[in-house]
C-alpha cells in the first residue's frame, strides 16, 4: 500500500508538490532537506522534484534518471555536500 503523508512548517512549494503527487496517487519514496533550505522529493518511476539544490546534484540526478539507474536515497551534509545512493 501507499505511505501516509503528514507535514508541518515546510516550504509552500514543497507542500504543494507533495499534495499534488499524493492527489495523483503517486508513491513518494523519500524526502530530503538541504542545509540551505533546498529539498528533493523522490517519487516512483525514478522521478524527482527539487528546489534550491546544487547544480552538480541536479546533473547527477538527471544522469541516473536518463540511464535508468534507480535513485534509492539522497542525503545532505551540513557543509553543502551531498550523497546519492543508487543502483548499478
C-alpha positions in Angstrom: 0.0 0.0 0.0 0.9 3.6 -0.1 2.6 5.6 2.6 0.7 8.3 4.6 1.7 11.9 4.4 1.7 14.4 7.2 3.8 17.6 7.3 4.3 20.9 9.1 6.4 24.0 8.6 7.8 23.1 5.2 8.2 25.4 2.2 4.9 26.2 0.5 6.2 25.0 -2.9 7.2 21.7 -1.4 3.9 21.3 0.3 2.1 22.0 -2.9 4.1 19.3 -4.8 3.6 16.7 -2.1 -0.1 17.3 -2.1 -0.1 17.2 -5.9 1.8 13.9 -6.1 -0.4 12.3 -3.4 -3.6 13.5 -5.1 -2.4 11.8 -8.3 -1.8 8.6 -6.4 2.0 8.7 -6.8 4.2 6.9 -4.3 6.7 9.2 -2.6 9.9 7.2 -1.9 12.0 9.8 0.0 12.1 13.5 1.1 15.5 15.1 1.8 16.2 18.6 3.1 19.4 20.5 2.3 21.0 22.7 4.9 20.3 25.8 2.8 16.6 25.3 2.8 16.6 23.3 -0.5 14.8 20.0 -0.8 14.3 16.9 -3.0 11.3 14.6 -3.4 12.0 11.1 -4.8 9.0 9.5 -6.4 8.1 6.3 -8.0 9.3 5.6 -11.6 12.7 7.0 -10.6 11.3 10.5 -10.9 12.1 13.5 -8.7 11.3 17.2 -7.9 13.6 19.6 -6.3 14.2 23.2 -5.3 17.4 25.2 -4.4 19.9 22.3 -4.6 23.4 22.4 -6.1 23.7 22.2 -9.9 26.1 19.2 -9.7 23.4 17.3 -7.7 20.8 18.2 -10.3 23.1 16.9 -13.1 23.7 13.7 -11.2 20.0 13.1 -10.6 19.3 13.6 -14.3 22.2 11.2 -15.2 20.6 8.5 -13.1 17.2 9.2 -14.5 18.3 9.1 -18.1 20.4 5.9 -17.7 17.5 4.1 -16.0 19.6 3.6 -12.8 17.4 3.7 -9.7 17.9 6.6 -7.3 17.5 5.0 -3.9 18.4 7.7 -1.5 19.8 11.3 -1.2 21.5 12.7 1.8 22.8 16.2 2.5 25.7 17.2 4.7 25.9 20.3 6.8 28.8 21.6 4.6 26.6 21.6 1.5 27.9 18.2 0.5 25.5 15.5 -0.8 25.4 11.8 -1.5 23.3 9.8 -3.9 22.8 6.1 -3.3 21.7 4.3 -6.5 21.6 1.1 -8.4 24.4 -0.1 -10.7 
